[in-house]
Every structure is written in C-alpha cells, then in structure tokens.
Amino acid sequence: MIHHFLLYLLLIVSSTITKTDAFYLPGVAPTTYHEGDEIPLVVNHLKPTSFYSHKETHIYSYDYYNEKLHFCQPAKIEKQPESLGSVIFGDRLYNSPFILNMLENKTCETLCKTTIPGDDAKFINELIEDDFVQNWLIDGLPVARKAHDPRTNSDFYYAGFDLGYTEGISNDAGEEGKTFYFINHFDITIEYHDRGEGNYRIVGILINPASLERDDVDSCDLTGQAKSLSETEDNEVTFTYSVSFVPSDTLWATRWDKYFHTYDPKIQWFSLINFSIIVVLLSSVMIHSLFRALRNDIQKYNELNLDDEFEQDSGWKLLHADIFRSPIKLSLLSVFVGSGFQIFLMTGFVIFLAMFGLLSPSNRGSLPTVTLVIFALFGFIGSFTSMTIYKFFGGTMWKMNMVMTPILVPGVLFLCVVCLNVFLLFSGSSDVIPFGTLCAIVGIWILLSLPLSFAGSLIAWKKKFSETSLIFSYPPTKTNQIPRQIPVQPWYLRTIAASFVAGIFPFGSIAVQLYFIYNSLWYNKIFYMFGFLFVSFVLLTFTTALVTVLLTYYSLCLENWKWCWRSFIVGGLGVSTYVFIHSILFTKFNLGGFITIVLYCGYSAIISLLIGLCTGALGFLSSLLFVKKIYGAIRVD
C-alpha cells in the first residue's frame, strides 16, 4: 500500500516536470507590441550571485541607484509597482534611461557620462570581488546571459549579469594581485515572436556586457582594452548600449522554459528515489512490527482477569489512568501545535499550487504574497486546532488560549524580522523592508488573521465532543488524581537523545531540496522544481509521523506517560537543529562580515524554528491520534 502511494507521487512529479514545457504558468497577461512601440527596461537591485567556495559570501542587496554606483539615471526616477511579496523579498524596481523601441536596432548609443570618485570606485570593486550581479527586466523577463551546462549538455538563460570582472596580475617581484574591470557597455538582444499582422511579442532577452576603455566616445570596439577603476583618483566613465532584435520560433506561452534549468537533475532524481525506497522498506518493517505488537498487547490486555492479574502485568495499559493527564504549560503546548499545524497546511497548500503552475515567476513576488495570505486565512484552522487540544485536556482559561494562538508565534516572528531589518538598515542594503510594507503585514494580521483565528477558537470551544468521533471526543479513559511514578528511562529514549534520532529521516527527506532553496533565496537562482519539493514534503510528513509514533509507543511500554511535550519536541527539535546546521554548512563558513553573519544566522534560525514547529505539531497530532486509538481499543474497569 505504501509503496503504491509513493510510486503514484513519483508519477505525479514526472508528469508535472513534463508539463512545464507544455503550458505557460499563469500570472501576467501577454503584451503585444507593434513596430516602433516603446519597450520599458526596468532595473532591479544588485544581488550576490552563486556561491564560490574561495570567496566570502554576502546575502544582502544594494539599490540600483545607490549613490556610490553612479549608474545612469532617467530624468525622473519612478518606482515601479510591486506586490507585497516582491517588496518583502527585496525587489526594488525602477525605470531606466534606456530607450528601446520595437524592431529598432541601435549601435553604440551613449547612455550618459559620469565621474566615479576613488572612494566609490573602491566600493564598486568590492562588489565586483563579491560577485554581485545586475538585474534588469524587459517585458517581465529577466535580462540574462546564455550559459551551457556540460552535465546535461544543454543551454539555458541565467538571469542577471556581472557588475564587472577581475583579472589576476603579477609584478616583477612575483607578487600577485587583481585588476577590477567595470562593465560600461551593454549589447542587448531582444528575441521576439511574430504573430502576424504587425503584432509582436517578446520571448527572450539576452545581454553581452563589456568593459571598454575608450578614447573615442562613439567607439564600442569590444576588442579594445577594458575599463578599470582607480581607487586613488576620479574615474571618467561613459556608458553605452546597443540593441538588436532577433526573430524566434519560441511561443510566448513557453518563453520561461529557457530560464528553468535544473542543476544536477540526476542528483535530485537519485536522492528522491533512493530515499523513497529506504522509507518504504523501513516503514513497512516498522509498521508491521508495531501493528503486530499492538494487536498482541490489546488481545492480551482484554483477556486479563483485572482483579487478579492486572497489577502483575507491565506495559502501556498500566498508564490508562495517567495517559490523558493534562501536560504542564497546556496553553503554550496547544498554541505551538496549532501554529505548527497552520504552518504545515499553509506549506503543503502553497507547494501544491506552485507544483501545478498556479504561482508564476513572471508575476514577481506571487509566491511570498500568496504564502502570507494563506497563512492569515489558515489562522482559523490553527486556532481551531489549538482550542480543540486545549479543551480535550481540560483547559479552562479558554480566552487566554484564544488570544495567544494568533499572537504568540506571528508576533515573535514579526519582532525577529524587525530586528533583522535594523541590521539591514545599518548595512545600507536595499533589502530593508519599508515601514509601509510592515504596516501592510500588520494590517493583514489584524483585519484577516485575528478575526478568523478568534472565530476558529470560539467554534472549537463551543463544539460538543462525542463518544464516537476520533478527533472531537473525550479521553477514552479516566484520569486519577495522583500521578503515577515514572521508572528510569534508558538514555536513548530520553527526550533530547530521541529527538536527534527521530530527526534523521525527516531531515533526510528534504536535505537535497534545501540546497536548491538556499540557492534561490540567497544567490539569484530561480527555483521551480516544486514537483520534487512536493514529494519531499510528503516524505517529511510521513517519516515525522511514523518515527514519532514509534518512539511514543516504546516510551509508553516503559511506563512513561508524559508523552505530550515529548512527542512535540521529538518531532521538531532534531529536524530543526539539522536544518540549521545544514544552512550553516551550506556557506562553508565563508560569510563576509559581522552583519552578514547575523542576518544569515537569523534568517536560518527563523526557517529552522518554523520547520520545527511544523514537524513538532505533526509529531504531537499523530501521537495523540495513536494514543486515543490504542487506549480506546482496550477494556478498562
């Protein structure tokens, strides 16, 4: 049964990947141009590109019109409209002085002349050294360089292009150094599809940037000497550009296909299939052993003469009078579980939408925007879950629980983001989330999340439990007033040790996908393999529930009735710790500067904690259903 289910998921992944080439991801309506129509060129932030092991890494961006960069500016700089998610993820879109008209080729057009002081030249050279790239957009498409992947023997478009490049030099004494060359000429190639009757659509943008040291302003000889920036004196720089239009057979509906390139696809397939096989084999053995042991236990316990033999027995049935005892800090536990379950459902829903192409990269920021809105909408489910758990264990301060659930986790998360925003502000980065955007986030929380959360809590509190329902039912056994003493537990089943053992398989299911997600978050890569991510998410869910239930069962067999917090911690602590360690190892400890270290570790800690809440909630809820099921199957007088 399990292997059939996983095979079905793999078939979904393969069909989804195939369909990527067959239809356009919705999000933005096509723009049809006619000959001579103006084509806007929009500039975005400067961002660090792929990580190089021999260089320090940075994760924050700079505004394109930063005064130290001295790029050519239009007569009036106008901020372009952006979605909420686009702003949160650092996009800063502005108009540009480039004049592009449909089907009008240009050669060596002067954009502007500027003077770059030595101090600013040093800043630019540092960005060149750190592999910062420029990001432009034309008709919603990233201006890209054509690249070749020898592993797949395929060409693809790589979004963004270098700010400059370096060249190693050595003097007569054998001392080595570097010369920094600044890009000041842009050869832009616009690929268009002719739809007939004078209608054209843009289907690709390529750029060939160059550094030119010129004596003649009108010269764009690409074979000449490159332009270097002196850090001790002023530098006169002339920016020029050329434009050429090339017809293409590519349809507008498939124009993003050239940007979607899977790095190491064999690694993804191999890791996914290999881990799926391991999960199927281990889970089959574990489930078979667990069910057989439970069946024997339940049969034996139900056949016991309780008056004579019960006290001589040992095992999980002896805990029937303590198993549903209210845990300490019940309100806090229920809030964590409710918020974690809310994050879990939000993540699964967003990945599902993205897997079927409903969140388009052409609609910049659609993924984080939808994620934020879905999280707010699912506040109803999170609060409903939290209050149901609180009521099940006999909590009485329901109003406090109703208020804490929508405030605690989102509030702490918001404060962390604001604190990291302060560091971005000190770094001079363009990634600083504007005050207006922060107010918009608070507005969504107040106007959407809070009312839905309060409604979910009220409905859960007023809902009557029944004897037959698995979820909305009273505990199947009564609880004694005096708690049972817990025997000494073996070290490997203690909470912390068990957490790190339990976290191995859930982390293994998402480790490869985390690598590609980090590349997308920090290093200007487009992530679109949501089919792989969806299967990894399912494996994460399955392994977390299975491992946590198994450890809960063994803990009960050793007469440890304190399973509530334990199942939450076992489900969340190990995998969140592994995710954080993985994120640090991803940088190879080459983070550049104190602010970068704080920002990277801070964001990584937030991601790890959210994953921990998600898997912790899964661990608790699966253990709760398991415990209710097995104790409801035995006779207790």
Stockholm file with secondary structure:
# STOCKHOLM 1.0

chainA/1-637         MIHHFLLYLLLIVSSTITKTDAFYLPGVAPTTYHEGDEIPLVVNHLKPTSFYSHKETHIYSYDYYNEKLHFCQPAKIEKQPESLGSVIFGDRLYNSPFILNMLENKTCETLCKTTIPGDDAKFINELIEDDFVQNWLIDGLPVARKAHDPRTNSDFYYAGFDLGYTEGISNDAGEEGKTFYFINHFDITIEYHDRGEGNYRIVGILINPASLERDDVDSCDLTGQAKSLSETEDNEVTFTYSVSFVPSDTLWATRWDKYFHTYDPKIQWFSLINFSIIVVLLSSVMIHSLFRALRNDIQKYNELNLDDEFEQDSGWKLLHADIFRSPIKLSLLSVFVGSGFQIFLMTGFVIFLAMFGLLSPSNRGSLPTVTLVIFALFGFIGSFTSMTIYKFFGGTMWKMNMVMTPILVPGVLFLCVVCLNVFLLFSGSSDVIPFGTLCAIVGIWILLSLPLSFAGSLIAWKKKFSETSLIFSYPPTKTNQIPRQIPVQPWYLRTIAASFVAGIFPFGSIAVQLYFIYNSLWYNKIFYMFGFLFVSFVLLTFTTALVTVLLTYYSLCLENWKWCWRSFIVGGLGVSTYVFIHSILFTKFNLGGFITIVLYCGYSAIISLLIGLCTGALGFLSSLLFVKKIYGAIRVD
#=GR chainA/1-637 SS CHHHHHHHHHHHHHHHHHHTTTSCCSSSCCCCBCTTCBCCEEECCBEECSCCTTSCBCCCCBCTTCTTTCCCCCSSCCBCCCCHHHHHTTCCCBCCSCCCBTTCCEEEEEEEEEEECHHHHHHHHHHHHTTEEECEEETTEECEEEEEETTTTEEEEEECEESEEEEEEECTTCCEEEEEEECCEEEEEEEEEEEETTEEEEEEEEEEEECCCCSSTTCCCTTSCCCBCCSSSCEEEEEEEEEEEEECCCCGGGGGGGTCCCSSHHHHHHHHHHHHHHHHHHHHHHHHHHHHHHHHHHHHHHHSCTTTTGGGCCSGGGGTTTTTCCCTTHHHHHHHHHHHHHHHHHHHHHHHHHHTTCSCTTSTTHHHHHHHHHHHHTHHHHHHHHHHHHHHTTCCCHHHHHHHHHHHHHHHHHHHHHHHHHHHHHHTCTTCCCHHHHHHHHHHIIIIIHHHHHHHHHHHHHSCCCSSCSSSCCCSSCCCSSCCCCCCCCGGGSHHHHHHHHTHHHHHHHHHHHHHHHHHHHSSCCCCCHHHHHHHHHHHHHHHHHHHHHHHHHHHHTTCCCCHHHHHHHHHHHHHHHHHHHHHHHTTTCBCSHHHHHHHHHHHHHHHHHHHHHHHHHHHHHHHHHHHHHHHSSCCC
#=GC SS_cons         CHHHHHHHHHHHHHHHHHHTTTSCCSSSCCCCBCTTCBCCEEECCBEECSCCTTSCBCCCCBCTTCTTTCCCCCSSCCBCCCCHHHHHTTCCCBCCSCCCBTTCCEEEEEEEEEEECHHHHHHHHHHHHTTEEECEEETTEECEEEEEETTTTEEEEEECEESEEEEEEECTTCCEEEEEEECCEEEEEEEEEEEETTEEEEEEEEEEEECCCCSSTTCCCTTSCCCBCCSSSCEEEEEEEEEEEEECCCCGGGGGGGTCCCSSHHHHHHHHHHHHHHHHHHHHHHHHHHHHHHHHHHHHHHHSCTTTTGGGCCSGGGGTTTTTCCCTTHHHHHHHHHHHHHHHHHHHHHHHHHHTTCSCTTSTTHHHHHHHHHHHHTHHHHHHHHHHHHHHTTCCCHHHHHHHHHHHHHHHHHHHHHHHHHHHHHHTCTTCCCHHHHHHHHHHIIIIIHHHHHHHHHHHHHSCCCSSCSSSCCCSSCCCSSCCCCCCCCGGGSHHHHHHHHTHHHHHHHHHHHHHHHHHHHSSCCCCCHHHHHHHHHHHHHHHHHHHHHHHHHHHHTTCCCCHHHHHHHHHHHHHHHHHHHHHHHTTTCBCSHHHHHHHHHHHHHHHHHHHHHHHHHHHHHHHHHHHHHHHSSCCC
//
